[in-house]
């Protein structure tokens, strides 16, 4: 038995996916308030108006062991499949996380649903041969990076560039000001961004503090801010590194204010690199891992760059050590150059302004909603 009302189904498995999907859901409902939007996702999707069937993208899901997460995703896939037997899904919108979402795309396409990928899988970087699988499992790909639209279209996959939720949103200095309880003083102003998952903190927090200590040893008035993604990450960071040195503060929910405050950042690779790009502030990207994992990444990844600002600029705009299994010395040297050379920082800022210019004029939430609704209308004719 199926309900008469067709459904748009969103599935997200990370907090970043929850954040990407929320403005799209809100935009769809503003345009078509009669539509039923159902989701497996997180709190932002729920606040945007989705009818939540499962919570799969909460902060509490981060850092769980890999096997547990695989088993949880399999269980969710079975739940969605059973639910889809009873409901008419017109469009499935998998949000990022291709490894988790691809199996569900296959199941739902077999049931007649159209599939619109929100956040293009980055197979241009880690496996161009996977394009055949994507062609089978999609009707349209929504791209967040300017070059992706032509890359996918040239390979037979319908695609649309809509801008990026980070780069096309203004800095929310007002909202983040409420958490800005202690503004560190001193010069230079160093921002540490430890990642959004516990495993990233475990691997990288000691390295970040080592770099900060080296900067402080040469520039004694350095002020350091650790901007944590959420309270759990803040607690984990202090558990890993212990007592913090003088003029070092941990704050949560202040990324926009922190980016505006700092002279430069050392950041665990991820979306925060785009927060820094949007603020036109220099950063050093790091991601410490094992030598085996580092070697494997070099074999698998086809792009000469790993950090999004460099990928967008198509040159080494900022130093990147991603993934990294070597000595901290070159990272420290890069940090000391930024700390002591204002002209260098200004040159990087100018490059970031050019990068952000390519996103001008886009509204990712509204444009993504338009793509999804166009596919939905075609599916119900």
Buried (B, 14 or more C-beta within 10 A) or exposed (E): EEEEEBBBBBBBBBBBBBBBBBBBBBBBBEEBEEBBBBBBBBBBBBEBBBEBBBBBBEBEBBBEEEEEBEEBBEEBBEBBBEBBEEBBBBBBBBBBBBEBBBBBBBBBBEEEBBBBBBBBBBBBBBBEEBBEBBEEBBBBBBBBBBBBBEBBBEBEBBBBBBBBBBBBBEBEBEEBEEBBEEBBEBEBBBBBBBBBBBBBBBBBBBBBBEBBBBBBEEBEEBBBBBBBBBEBBBBBBBEBBEEBEEBBBBBBBBBBBBBBBBBBBBBBBBBBBBBBBBBBBBBBBBBBBEEEEBEEBEEEBEEEBBBBBBBBBEEEBBBBBBBBBEEBEEBBEBBBBBBEEEEBBEEBBEBBEEBBEBBEEBBBBBBBBBBBBBBBEEBEE
